[in-house]
Structures are given as C-alpha cells and as structure tokens.
Amino acid sequence: MAWSWSHSPSAYRDAQLSLQAIAFLASKGSKQSQEKLLTVAAEWFASNTHKHGEHWLDLKRYGKAQRKAYRIATRRQHVHSTFDSGWSELAEIIWSKAEELQTCDNGGWNCWICPYGCHTVPFTPSKFLQYVISHFIVEDYHCDVNEDDDNGYEYDDPDDIDIKAITI
Ligand SMILES: [Zn+2]
C-alpha cells in the first residue's frame, strides 16, 4: 500500500533537492549514488503502465533502459546547459516522473522516486544530505547540521569529505 502526496511545497522541494544532492555525489564518484540513480532511471525507462495506472517492469526492456540511463548520466553537458552534470540531468528526469506519480510510503515520510516504491528519498533530508544541499546545491538552504555530527563527518571543510566512500 502507498499513499498519495499531501505535503507542503517545501517537502517536495526538499525531496527534489535530496535527489540533486545524490546526483552531486554521483558526479564526484560516489558509487552508491551512481547505482541508485542508474537503477531508478532504468526502472522508469523500462516500466509500462496499466490502464488503471499501476506500473509494471518490462524486463525485456531493462538492459536497454540501463544503457539509456548510463548515456544520460555520463554525457557532457552543453555550456549553456542548466545542469552541472549528466547525473543532475538524470536526477531531474527522475524527479519529473516522481512528480507525476505523486506517491509516498504509508505515513508520508518517504517520497517514491521509482514506480514501485523500492527506491525513495525522505521528505526531510538526512543530516548528511542537508549538509550536501547547503554546501553544494543551494547556498541559502537552511541546514541545522552540527559541525561534528554523529556519523563521524567533520562538516567544517567540504573538501575533507571522502565522497567516494560515503553512504547515502
Ligand atoms: Zn525502485
């Protein structure tokens, strides 16, 4: 079972920014972030819709869908592009589809970003994602992360983060 969206505009913005933060991490080499975005995009590209609106995954199209996702993620951006990277573009494609689906888990904590609910982002970003959003995505984003947080990151200097090693 799943719920339909009934959140505040800022909750949707936070979910969208969380996806962009994951895309930023992916562009910096975070394998886990790359895998998440590639899998979610492939699930959308290979999904069919029944008349009643539910989605089903067409496994015959999945390989091609994975390749399409990878092509978008790794292509160079035009100088006038609004995206910082192909990962950012892929995250926006995923977000536009999530916005059409408007589905979240029971309780409304996590926003579905794939058609099946196996991939979500929280409507309230984790402290680490808040940190990434406020430092790398939106300068005026409100972030209440402590300097030295419980997951062991030193938040003073963004350059200190070993992005490849982070888990999201
Ligand atoms: Zn999924």
Backbone and ligand atoms as CSV (ligand in chain L), in Angstrom:
chain,resi,resn,atom,element,x,y,z
A,1,MET,N,N,0.833,-1.204,0.000
A,1,MET,CA,C,0.000,0.000,0.000
A,1,MET,C,C,0.864,1.248,0.000
A,2,ALA,N,N,0.344,2.267,-0.623
A,2,ALA,CA,C,1.085,3.527,-0.667
A,2,ALA,C,C,0.093,4.668,-0.525
A,3,TRP,N,N,0.616,5.791,-0.171
A,3,TRP,CA,C,-0.203,6.987,-0.046
A,3,TRP,C,C,0.078,7.933,-1.202
A,4,SER,N,N,-0.898,8.831,-1.440
A,4,SER,CA,C,-0.649,9.920,-2.389
A,4,SER,C,C,-0.043,11.097,-1.647
A,5,TRP,N,N,0.633,11.928,-2.392
A,5,TRP,CA,C,1.255,13.102,-1.776
A,5,TRP,C,C,0.205,14.028,-1.165
A,6,SER,N,N,0.489,14.500,0.024
A,6,SER,CA,C,-0.303,15.600,0.593
A,6,SER,C,C,0.609,16.345,1.561
A,7,HIS,N,N,1.680,16.872,1.013
A,7,HIS,CA,C,2.695,17.537,1.829
A,7,HIS,C,C,2.740,19.025,1.480
A,8,SER,N,N,3.618,19.717,2.169
A,8,SER,CA,C,3.803,21.137,1.867
A,8,SER,C,C,4.751,21.286,0.670
A,9,PRO,N,N,4.664,22.417,-0.026
A,9,PRO,CA,C,5.589,22.641,-1.151
A,9,PRO,C,C,7.054,22.475,-0.737
A,10,SER,N,N,7.390,22.855,0.489
A,10,SER,CA,C,8.803,22.750,0.892
A,10,SER,C,C,9.236,21.290,1.025
A,11,ALA,N,N,8.294,20.410,1.342
A,11,ALA,CA,C,8.643,18.985,1.430
A,11,ALA,C,C,9.016,18.449,0.049
A,12,TYR,N,N,8.278,18.882,-0.988
A,12,TYR,CA,C,8.605,18.429,-2.355
A,12,TYR,C,C,9.939,19.009,-2.800
A,13,ARG,N,N,10.165,20.259,-2.422
A,13,ARG,CA,C,11.440,20.879,-2.778
A,13,ARG,C,C,12.588,20.126,-2.099
A,14,ASP,N,N,12.385,19.758,-0.832
A,14,ASP,CA,C,13.430,19.020,-0.117
A,14,ASP,C,C,13.695,17.660,-0.759
A,15,ALA,N,N,12.637,16.988,-1.184
A,15,ALA,CA,C,12.824,15.684,-1.832
A,15,ALA,C,C,13.591,15.860,-3.144
A,16,GLN,N,N,13.212,16.891,-3.910
A,16,GLN,CA,C,13.895,17.166,-5.174
A,16,GLN,C,C,15.367,17.532,-4.929
A,17,LEU,N,N,15.611,18.339,-3.895
A,17,LEU,CA,C,16.994,18.721,-3.572
A,17,LEU,C,C,17.800,17.521,-3.084
A,18,SER,N,N,17.145,16.601,-2.385
A,18,SER,CA,C,17.846,15.376,-1.960
A,18,SER,C,C,18.320,14.601,-3.180
A,19,LEU,N,N,17.453,14.515,-4.189
A,19,LEU,CA,C,17.855,13.833,-5.425
A,19,LEU,C,C,19.032,14.554,-6.082
A,20,GLN,N,N,18.986,15.885,-6.075
A,20,GLN,CA,C,20.092,16.644,-6.667
A,20,GLN,C,C,21.378,16.467,-5.850
A,21,ALA,N,N,21.243,16.332,-4.531
A,21,ALA,CA,C,22.427,16.088,-3.697
A,21,ALA,C,C,23.025,14.724,-4.031
A,22,ILE,N,N,22.165,13.739,-4.238
A,22,ILE,CA,C,22.643,12.399,-4.621
A,22,ILE,C,C,23.335,12.479,-5.987
A,23,ALA,N,N,22.762,13.294,-6.891
A,23,ALA,CA,C,23.387,13.467,-8.212
A,23,ALA,C,C,24.755,14.142,-8.090
A,24,PHE,N,N,24.866,15.108,-7.183
A,24,PHE,CA,C,26.161,15.756,-6.967
A,24,PHE,C,C,27.188,14.721,-6.499
A,25,LEU,N,N,26.781,13.908,-5.523
A,25,LEU,CA,C,27.692,12.876,-5.004
A,25,LEU,C,C,28.067,11.892,-6.108
A,26,ALA,N,N,27.077,11.553,-6.943
A,26,ALA,CA,C,27.347,10.638,-8.071
A,26,ALA,C,C,28.381,11.262,-9.009
A,27,SER,N,N,28.238,12.567,-9.269
A,27,SER,CA,C,29.164,13.240,-10.201
A,27,SER,C,C,30.575,13.297,-9.635
A,28,LYS,N,N,30.690,13.181,-8.304
A,28,LYS,CA,C,32.006,13.199,-7.655
A,28,LYS,C,C,32.539,11.792,-7.414
A,29,GLY,N,N,31.839,10.791,-7.938
A,29,GLY,CA,C,32.383,9.437,-7.884
A,29,GLY,C,C,31.789,8.516,-6.841
A,30,SER,N,N,30.726,8.946,-6.132
A,30,SER,CA,C,30.100,8.057,-5.154
A,30,SER,C,C,29.378,6.922,-5.878
A,31,LYS,N,N,29.929,5.723,-5.752
A,31,LYS,CA,C,29.379,4.565,-6.480
A,31,LYS,C,C,27.946,4.271,-6.050
A,32,GLN,N,N,27.698,4.397,-4.744
A,32,GLN,CA,C,26.360,4.084,-4.246
A,32,GLN,C,C,25.329,5.055,-4.833
A,33,SER,N,N,25.722,6.325,-4.921
A,33,SER,CA,C,24.810,7.320,-5.504
A,33,SER,C,C,24.596,7.048,-6.988
A,34,GLN,N,N,25.657,6.693,-7.684
A,34,GLN,CA,C,25.544,6.390,-9.119
A,34,GLN,C,C,24.603,5.207,-9.340
A,35,GLU,N,N,24.803,4.163,-8.542
A,35,GLU,CA,C,23.973,2.965,-8.709
A,35,GLU,C,C,22.512,3.262,-8.441
A,36,LYS,N,N,22.256,4.073,-7.418
A,36,LYS,CA,C,20.869,4.401,-7.082
A,36,LYS,C,C,20.198,5.127,-8.254
A,37,LEU,N,N,20.857,6.145,-8.780
A,37,LEU,CA,C,20.249,6.926,-9.868
A,37,LEU,C,C,20.095,6.094,-11.144
A,38,LEU,N,N,21.103,5.293,-11.455
A,38,LEU,CA,C,21.023,4.482,-12.677
A,38,LEU,C,C,19.899,3.451,-12.574
A,39,THR,N,N,19.772,2.832,-11.404
A,39,THR,CA,C,18.736,1.810,-11.229
A,39,THR,C,C,17.344,2.433,-11.286
A,40,VAL,N,N,17.183,3.555,-10.590
A,40,VAL,CA,C,15.868,4.208,-10.562
A,40,VAL,C,C,15.471,4.655,-11.972
A,41,ALA,N,N,16.405,5.275,-12.689
A,41,ALA,CA,C,16.086,5.741,-14.043
A,41,ALA,C,C,15.742,4.549,-14.944
A,42,ALA,N,N,16.504,3.464,-14.831
A,42,ALA,CA,C,16.223,2.285,-15.656
A,42,ALA,C,C,14.851,1.702,-15.315
A,43,GLU,N,N,14.477,1.737,-14.050
A,43,GLU,CA,C,13.144,1.235,-13.668
A,43,GLU,C,C,12.045,2.067,-14.338
A,44,TRP,N,N,12.253,3.363,-14.415
A,44,TRP,CA,C,11.262,4.206,-15.107
A,44,TRP,C,C,11.266,3.930,-16.612
A,45,PHE,N,N,12.462,3.892,-17.197
A,45,PHE,CA,C,12.541,3.743,-18.656
A,45,PHE,C,C,11.974,2.409,-19.114
A,46,ALA,N,N,12.035,1.399,-18.261
A,46,ALA,CA,C,11.560,0.062,-18.650
A,46,ALA,C,C,10.179,-0.244,-18.081
A,47,SER,N,N,9.483,0.776,-17.571
A,47,SER,CA,C,8.181,0.479,-16.970
A,47,SER,C,C,7.049,0.736,-17.950
A,48,ASN,N,N,6.055,-0.101,-17.858
A,48,ASN,CA,C,4.827,0.083,-18.616
A,48,ASN,C,C,3.719,0.441,-17.641
A,49,THR,N,N,2.703,1.098,-18.152
A,49,THR,CA,C,1.596,1.496,-17.284
A,49,THR,C,C,0.337,0.758,-17.698
A,50,HIS,N,N,-0.323,0.139,-16.730
A,50,HIS,CA,C,-1.639,-0.455,-16.987
A,50,HIS,C,C,-2.682,0.649,-17.122
A,51,LYS,N,N,-3.841,0.278,-17.655
A,51,LYS,CA,C,-4.884,1.295,-17.789
A,51,LYS,C,C,-5.249,1.912,-16.446
A,52,HIS,N,N,-5.151,1.115,-15.382
A,52,HIS,CA,C,-5.556,1.635,-14.072
A,52,HIS,C,C,-4.455,2.433,-13.402
A,53,GLY,N,N,-3.349,2.596,-14.092
A,53,GLY,CA,C,-2.317,3.484,-13.563
A,53,GLY,C,C,-1.153,2.777,-12.904
A,54,GLU,N,N,-1.311,1.471,-12.584
A,54,GLU,CA,C,-0.153,0.856,-11.931
A,54,GLU,C,C,0.928,0.534,-12.963
A,55,HIS,N,N,2.156,0.507,-12.477
A,55,HIS,CA,C,3.295,0.267,-13.354
A,55,HIS,C,C,3.757,-1.176,-13.241
A,56,TRP,N,N,4.282,-1.702,-14.299
A,56,TRP,CA,C,4.982,-2.986,-14.223
A,56,TRP,C,C,6.266,-2.905,-15.020
A,57,LEU,N,N,7.259,-3.617,-14.511
A,57,LEU,CA,C,8.589,-3.558,-15.095
A,57,LEU,C,C,8.673,-4.549,-16.251
A,58,ASP,N,N,9.047,-4.031,-17.412
A,58,ASP,CA,C,9.216,-4.876,-18.599
A,58,ASP,C,C,10.686,-5.317,-18.654
A,59,LEU,N,N,10.925,-6.534,-18.195
A,59,LEU,CA,C,12.317,-6.998,-18.072
A,59,LEU,C,C,13.023,-7.058,-19.416
A,60,LYS,N,N,12.257,-7.257,-20.498
A,60,LYS,CA,C,12.876,-7.299,-21.828
A,60,LYS,C,C,13.493,-5.947,-22.202
A,61,ARG,N,N,12.955,-4.896,-21.635
A,61,ARG,CA,C,13.455,-3.548,-21.955
A,61,ARG,C,C,14.473,-3.032,-20.942
A,62,TYR,N,N,14.750,-3.843,-19.914
A,62,TYR,CA,C,15.548,-3.316,-18.804
A,62,TYR,C,C,17.010,-3.044,-19.191
A,63,GLY,N,N,17.601,-3.937,-19.969
A,63,GLY,CA,C,19.001,-3.752,-20.371
A,63,GLY,C,C,19.182,-2.463,-21.172
A,64,LYS,N,N,18.265,-2.268,-22.122
A,64,LYS,CA,C,18.307,-1.057,-22.937
A,64,LYS,C,C,18.071,0.189,-22.066
A,65,ALA,N,N,17.181,0.042,-21.110
A,65,ALA,CA,C,16.874,1.154,-20.194
A,65,ALA,C,C,18.098,1.516,-19.358
A,66,GLN,N,N,18.835,0.497,-18.915
A,66,GLN,CA,C,20.065,0.757,-18.149
A,66,GLN,C,C,21.081,1.517,-18.993
A,67,ARG,N,N,21.205,1.108,-20.258
A,67,ARG,CA,C,22.165,1.785,-21.133
A,67,ARG,C,C,21.766,3.230,-21.386
A,68,LYS,N,N,20.464,3.448,-21.554
A,68,LYS,CA,C,19.970,4.820,-21.764
A,68,LYS,C,C,20.289,5.693,-20.537
A,69,ALA,N,N,20.042,5.159,-19.348
A,69,ALA,CA,C,20.317,5.904,-18.115
A,69,ALA,C,C,21.804,6.241,-18.032
A,70,TYR,N,N,22.644,5.276,-18.361
A,70,TYR,CA,C,24.089,5.484,-18.287
A,70,TYR,C,C,24.545,6.546,-19.289
A,71,ARG,N,N,23.957,6.504,-20.504
A,71,ARG,CA,C,24.302,7.510,-21.526
A,71,ARG,C,C,23.981,8.919,-21.047
A,72,ILE,N,N,22.804,9.097,-20.464
A,72,ILE,CA,C,22.409,10.429,-19.976
A,72,ILE,C,C,23.347,10.866,-18.850
A,73,ALA,N,N,23.616,9.947,-17.921
A,73,ALA,CA,C,24.426,10.294,-16.742
A,73,ALA,C,C,25.839,10.702,-17.118
A,74,THR,N,N,26.378,10.100,-18.158
A,74,THR,CA,C,27.797,10.307,-18.449
A,74,THR,C,C,28.043,11.263,-19.612
A,75,ARG,N,N,26.971,11.766,-20.227
A,75,ARG,CA,C,27.239,12.657,-21.358
A,75,ARG,C,C,27.674,14.037,-20.863
A,76,ARG,N,N,28.501,14.663,-21.682
A,76,ARG,CA,C,28.973,16.002,-21.324
A,76,ARG,C,C,27.851,17.005,-21.509
A,77,GLN,N,N,27.812,17.961,-20.604
A,77,GLN,CA,C,26.765,18.974,-20.682
A,77,GLN,C,C,27.208,20.100,-21.605
A,78,HIS,N,N,26.260,20.595,-22.378
A,78,HIS,CA,C,26.465,21.764,-23.212
A,78,HIS,C,C,26.819,22.956,-22.312
A,79,VAL,N,N,27.615,23.900,-22.814
A,79,VAL,CA,C,27.999,25.051,-21.969
A,79,VAL,C,C,26.798,25.819,-21.422
A,80,HIS,N,N,25.712,25.848,-22.186
A,80,HIS,CA,C,24.545,26.603,-21.716
A,80,HIS,C,C,23.549,25.729,-20.957
A,81,SER,N,N,23.934,24.515,-20.692
A,81,SER,CA,C,23.027,23.615,-20.000
A,81,SER,C,C,22.721,24.122,-18.595
A,82,THR,N,N,21.503,23.854,-18.142
A,82,THR,CA,C,21.152,24.238,-16.776
A,82,THR,C,C,21.659,23.199,-15.770
A,83,PHE,N,N,22.182,22.093,-16.271
A,83,PHE,CA,C,22.629,21.033,-15.363
A,83,PHE,C,C,24.143,21.068,-15.193
A,84,ASP,N,N,24.570,20.763,-13.964
A,84,ASP,CA,C,26.003,20.710,-13.693
A,84,ASP,C,C,26.639,19.460,-14.288
A,85,SER,N,N,25.843,18.427,-14.430
A,85,SER,CA,C,26.384,17.151,-14.904
A,85,SER,C,C,25.242,16.322,-15.470
A,86,GLY,N,N,25.605,15.264,-16.172
A,86,GLY,CA,C,24.598,14.320,-16.648
A,86,GLY,C,C,23.841,13.675,-15.492
A,87,TRP,N,N,24.520,13.516,-14.366
A,87,TRP,CA,C,23.849,12.930,-13.182
A,87,TRP,C,C,22.733,13.847,-12.715
A,88,SER,N,N,23.013,15.160,-12.764
A,88,SER,CA,C,21.999,16.134,-12.364
A,88,SER,C,C,20.803,16.090,-13.328
A,89,GLU,N,N,21.099,15.953,-14.619
A,89,GLU,CA,C,20.027,15.850,-15.613
A,89,GLU,C,C,19.196,14.579,-15.355
A,90,LEU,N,N,19.889,13.478,-15.074
A,90,LEU,CA,C,19.180,12.222,-14.807
A,90,LEU,C,C,18.290,12.361,-13.569
A,91,ALA,N,N,18.800,13.047,-12.542
A,91,ALA,CA,C,18.017,13.250,-11.317
A,91,ALA,C,C,16.761,14.062,-11.609
A,92,GLU,N,N,16.849,15.054,-12.519
A,92,GLU,CA,C,15.670,15.854,-12.854
A,92,GLU,C,C,14.645,15.039,-13.645
A,93,ILE,N,N,15.135,14.161,-14.510
A,93,ILE,CA,C,14.210,13.272,-15.240
A,93,ILE,C,C,13.454,12.395,-14.231
A,94,ILE,N,N,14.207,11.848,-13.278
A,94,ILE,CA,C,13.590,11.001,-12.242
A,94,ILE,C,C,12.571,11.813,-11.439
A,95,TRP,N,N,12.956,13.044,-11.085
A,95,TRP,CA,C,12.054,13.863,-10.274
A,95,TRP,C,C,10.763,14.195,-11.034
A,96,SER,N,N,10.879,14.500,-12.330
A,96,SER,CA,C,9.664,14.850,-13.080
A,96,SER,C,C,8.703,13.651,-13.121
A,97,LYS,N,N,9.257,12.447,-13.150
A,97,LYS,CA,C,8.394,11.258,-13.154
A,97,LYS,C,C,7.799,11.015,-11.763
A,98,ALA,N,N,8.603,11.257,-10.724
A,98,ALA,CA,C,8.094,11.112,-9.351
A,98,ALA,C,C,6.961,12.105,-9.095
A,99,GLU,N,N,7.106,13.308,-9.663
A,99,GLU,CA,C,6.066,14.333,-9.508
A,99,GLU,C,C,4.755,13.929,-10.169
A,100,GLU,N,N,4.858,13.211,-11.297
A,100,GLU,CA,C,3.635,12.732,-11.953
A,100,GLU,C,C,2.980,11.627,-11.135
A,101,LEU,N,N,3.813,10.760,-10.569
A,101,LEU,CA,C,3.300,9.621,-9.803
A,101,LEU,C,C,2.689,10.060,-8.476
A,102,GLN,N,N,3.311,11.057,-7.823
A,102,GLN,CA,C,2.832,11.610,-6.549
A,102,GLN,C,C,2.503,10.542,-5.528
A,103,THR,N,N,3.479,9.683,-5.264
A,103,THR,CA,C,3.249,8.589,-4.330
A,103,THR,C,C,4.328,8.594,-3.254
A,104,CYS,N,N,3.910,8.181,-2.055
A,104,CYS,CA,C,4.875,8.086,-0.957
A,104,CYS,C,C,4.529,6.859,-0.130
A,105,ASP,N,N,5.405,6.533,0.819
A,105,ASP,CA,C,5.112,5.366,1.649
A,105,ASP,C,C,4.024,5.707,2.676
A,106,ASN,N,N,3.502,4.667,3.319
A,106,ASN,CA,C,2.484,4.876,4.358
A,106,ASN,C,C,3.069,5.709,5.474
A,107,GLY,N,N,2.359,6.754,5.836
A,107,GLY,CA,C,2.879,7.655,6.852
A,107,GLY,C,C,3.434,8.918,6.235
A,108,GLY,N,N,3.794,8.827,4.967
A,108,GLY,CA,C,4.198,10.030,4.253
A,108,GLY,C,C,5.621,10.491,4.502
A,109,TRP,N,N,6.478,9.616,5.043
A,109,TRP,CA,C,7.849,10.054,5.351
A,109,TRP,C,C,8.735,10.047,4.122
A,110,ASN,N,N,8.553,9.044,3.288
A,110,ASN,CA,C,9.480,8.862,2.167
A,110,ASN,C,C,8.774,8.971,0.828
A,111,CYS,N,N,9.379,9.738,-0.043
A,111,CYS,CA,C,8.833,10.000,-1.369
A,111,CYS,C,C,9.306,8.906,-2.331
A,112,TRP,N,N,8.371,8.293,-3.031
A,112,TRP,CA,C,8.762,7.314,-4.050
A,112,TRP,C,C,9.456,8.044,-5.203
A,113,ILE,N,N,10.625,7.555,-5.567
A,113,ILE,CA,C,11.283,8.129,-6.737
A,113,ILE,C,C,11.343,7.137,-7.891
A,114,CYS,N,N,10.856,5.909,-7.650
A,114,CYS,CA,C,10.735,4.944,-8.746
A,114,CYS,C,C,9.273,4.501,-8.802
A,115,PRO,N,N,8.863,3.788,-9.860
A,115,PRO,CA,C,7.437,3.473,-9.994
A,115,PRO,C,C,6.928,2.448,-8.981
A,116,TYR,N,N,7.835,1.759,-8.292
A,116,TYR,CA,C,7.425,0.604,-7.481
A,116,TYR,C,C,7.582,0.815,-5.983
A,117,GLY,N,N,8.238,1.915,-5.601
A,117,GLY,CA,C,8.405,2.201,-4.180
A,117,GLY,C,C,9.607,1.510,-3.553
A,118,CYS,N,N,10.405,0.817,-4.367
A,118,CYS,CA,C,11.622,0.198,-3.802
A,118,CYS,C,C,12.730,1.236,-3.658
A,119,HIS,N,N,12.574,2.406,-4.269
A,119,HIS,CA,C,13.543,3.490,-4.104
A,119,HIS,C,C,12.799,4.753,-3.669
A,120,THR,N,N,13.296,5.354,-2.615
A,120,THR,CA,C,12.646,6.550,-2.070
A,120,THR,C,C,13.718,7.568,-1.661
A,121,VAL,N,N,13.285,8.800,-1.462
A,121,VAL,CA,C,14.080,9.771,-0.706
A,121,VAL,C,C,13.165,10.339,0.375
A,122,PRO,N,N,13.737,10.682,1.537
A,122,PRO,CA,C,12.892,11.234,2.600
A,122,PRO,C,C,12.438,12.652,2.267
A,123,PHE,N,N,11.229,12.997,2.710
A,123,PHE,CA,C,10.775,14.382,2.537
A,123,PHE,C,C,11.565,15.326,3.453
A,124,THR,N,N,12.119,14.786,4.527
A,124,THR,CA,C,13.063,15.546,5.349
A,124,THR,C,C,14.431,14.926,5.142
A,125,PRO,N,N,15.318,15.627,4.426
A,125,PRO,CA,C,16.606,15.013,4.100
A,125,PRO,C,C,17.412,14.654,5.347
A,126,SER,N,N,18.188,13.592,5.244
A,126,SER,CA,C,19.101,13.230,6.327
A,126,SER,C,C,20.053,14.402,6.569
A,127,LYS,N,N,20.692,14.392,7.734
A,127,LYS,CA,C,21.609,15.494,8.043
A,127,LYS,C,C,22.726,15.574,7.019
A,128,PHE,N,N,23.184,14.432,6.593
A,128,PHE,CA,C,24.273,14.461,5.615
A,128,PHE,C,C,23.804,15.076,4.294
A,129,LEU,N,N,22.602,14.681,3.843
A,129,LEU,CA,C,22.102,15.276,2.596
A,129,LEU,C,C,21.824,16.770,2.780
A,130,GLN,N,N,21.349,17.155,3.963
A,130,GLN,CA,C,21.157,18.597,4.231
A,130,GLN,C,C,22.471,19.344,4.078
A,131,TYR,N,N,23.504,18.720,4.592
A,131,TYR,CA,C,24.823,19.325,4.511
A,131,TYR,C,C,25.270,19.478,3.050
A,132,VAL,N,N,25.079,18.426,2.277
A,132,VAL,CA,C,25.479,18.481,0.862
A,132,VAL,C,C,24.656,19.537,0.126
A,133,ILE,N,N,23.334,19.558,0.395
A,133,ILE,CA,C,22.469,20.542,-0.276
A,133,ILE,C,C,22.938,21.962,0.054
A,134,SER,N,N,23.192,22.219,1.333
A,134,SER,CA,C,23.516,23.604,1.724
A,134,SER,C,C,24.907,24.031,1.249
A,135,HIS,N,N,25.817,23.089,1.075
A,135,HIS,CA,C,27.166,23.467,0.642
A,135,HIS,C,C,27.359,23.444,-0.870
A,136,PHE,N,N,26.608,22.590,-1.543
A,136,PHE,CA,C,26.916,22.374,-2.961
A,136,PHE,C,C,25.741,22.644,-3.909
A,137,ILE,N,N,24.523,22.686,-3.387
A,137,ILE,CA,C,23.374,22.782,-4.292
A,137,ILE,C,C,22.685,24.142,-4.170
A,138,VAL,N,N,22.278,24.518,-2.960
A,138,VAL,CA,C,21.558,25.786,-2.754
A,138,VAL,C,C,22.216,26.528,-1.599
A,139,GLU,N,N,22.745,27.706,-1.884
A,139,GLU,CA,C,23.515,28.406,-0.856
A,139,GLU,C,C,22.696,28.820,0.348
A,140,ASP,N,N,21.439,29.215,0.103
A,140,ASP,CA,C,20.660,29.724,1.236
A,140,ASP,C,C,19.787,28.637,1.881
A,141,TYR,N,N,20.137,27.386,1.637
A,141,TYR,CA,C,19.349,26.302,2.217
A,141,TYR,C,C,19.573,26.232,3.719
A,142,HIS,N,N,18.476,26.145,4.467
A,142,HIS,CA,C,18.612,26.054,5.917
A,142,HIS,C,C,19.108,24.665,6.323
A,143,CYS,N,N,20.181,24.653,7.056
A,143,CYS,CA,C,20.786,23.387,7.438
A,143,CYS,C,C,21.111,23.443,8.919
A,144,ASP,N,N,20.579,22.493,9.673
A,144,ASP,CA,C,20.852,22.546,11.120
A,144,ASP,C,C,21.793,21.425,11.549
A,145,VAL,N,N,22.756,21.179,10.695
A,145,VAL,CA,C,23.721,20.124,10.998
A,145,VAL,C,C,24.778,20.659,11.966
A,146,ASN,N,N,25.086,19.844,12.938
A,146,ASN,CA,C,26.177,20.219,13.852
A,146,ASN,C,C,27.502,20.081,13.130
A,147,GLU,N,N,28.457,20.816,13.616
A,147,GLU,CA,C,29.779,20.786,12.991
A,147,GLU,C,C,30.354,19.373,12.968
A,148,ASP,N,N,30.163,18.687,14.057
A,148,ASP,CA,C,30.771,17.364,14.187
A,148,ASP,C,C,29.644,16.386,14.483
A,149,ASP,N,N,29.147,15.749,13.453
A,149,ASP,CA,C,27.908,15.006,13.626
A,149,ASP,C,C,28.138,13.544,13.984
A,150,ASP,N,N,27.028,12.899,14.348
A,150,ASP,CA,C,27.144,11.544,14.890
A,150,ASP,C,C,27.680,10.522,13.880
A,151,ASN,N,N,27.536,10.794,12.598
A,151,ASN,CA,C,28.065,9.789,11.676
A,151,ASN,C,C,29.548,10.011,11.348
A,152,GLY,N,N,30.172,10.903,12.099
A,152,GLY,CA,C,31.627,10.958,12.057
A,152,GLY,C,C,32.208,11.897,11.022
A,153,TYR,N,N,31.362,12.599,10.268
A,153,TYR,CA,C,31.919,13.533,9.296
A,153,TYR,C,C,32.298,14.834,9.976
A,154,GLU,N,N,33.423,15.355,9.591
A,154,GLU,CA,C,33.778,16.701,10.013
A,154,GLU,C,C,33.143,17.626,8.990
A,155,TYR,N,N,32.234,18.464,9.449
A,155,TYR,CA,C,31.498,19.273,8.493
A,155,TYR,C,C,32.142,20.625,8.216
A,156,ASP,N,N,33.267,20.900,8.869
A,156,ASP,CA,C,33.877,22.218,8.696
A,156,ASP,C,C,34.266,22.496,7.254
A,157,ASP,N,N,34.944,21.558,6.676
A,157,ASP,CA,C,35.524,21.796,5.367
A,157,ASP,C,C,35.010,20.758,4.370
A,158,PRO,N,N,34.202,21.208,3.398
A,158,PRO,CA,C,33.640,20.264,2.436
A,158,PRO,C,C,34.705,19.417,1.750
A,159,ASP,N,N,35.900,19.983,1.592
A,159,ASP,CA,C,36.935,19.235,0.890
A,159,ASP,C,C,37.421,18.026,1.679
A,160,ASP,N,N,37.098,18.007,2.974
A,160,ASP,CA,C,37.540,16.876,3.795
A,160,ASP,C,C,36.708,15.619,3.571
A,161,ILE,N,N,35.575,15.771,2.917
A,161,ILE,CA,C,34.711,14.600,2.752
A,161,ILE,C,C,35.297,13.669,1.696
A,162,ASP,N,N,35.379,12.408,2.046
A,162,ASP,CA,C,35.771,11.415,1.053
A,162,ASP,C,C,34.492,10.927,0.373
A,163,ILE,N,N,34.132,11.636,-0.711
A,163,ILE,CA,C,32.829,11.418,-1.314
A,163,ILE,C,C,32.674,9.994,-1.853
A,164,LYS,N,N,33.736,9.445,-2.370
A,164,LYS,CA,C,33.641,8.088,-2.916
A,164,LYS,C,C,33.262,7.073,-1.854
A,165,ALA,N,N,33.606,7.378,-0.604
A,165,ALA,CA,C,33.389,6.404,0.462
A,165,ALA,C,C,32.060,6.592,1.182
A,166,ILE,N,N,31.342,7.674,0.871
A,166,ILE,CA,C,30.165,7.942,1.681
A,166,ILE,C,C,29.035,6.980,1.344
A,167,THR,N,N,28.173,6.787,2.326
A,167,THR,CA,C,26.966,6.020,2.087
A,167,THR,C,C,25.781,6.960,2.220
A,168,ILE,N,N,24.786,6.761,1.385
A,168,ILE,CA,C,23.631,7.671,1.450
A,168,ILE,C,C,22.442,6.947,2.046
L,1,ZN,ZN,ZN,12.814,1.084,-7.364
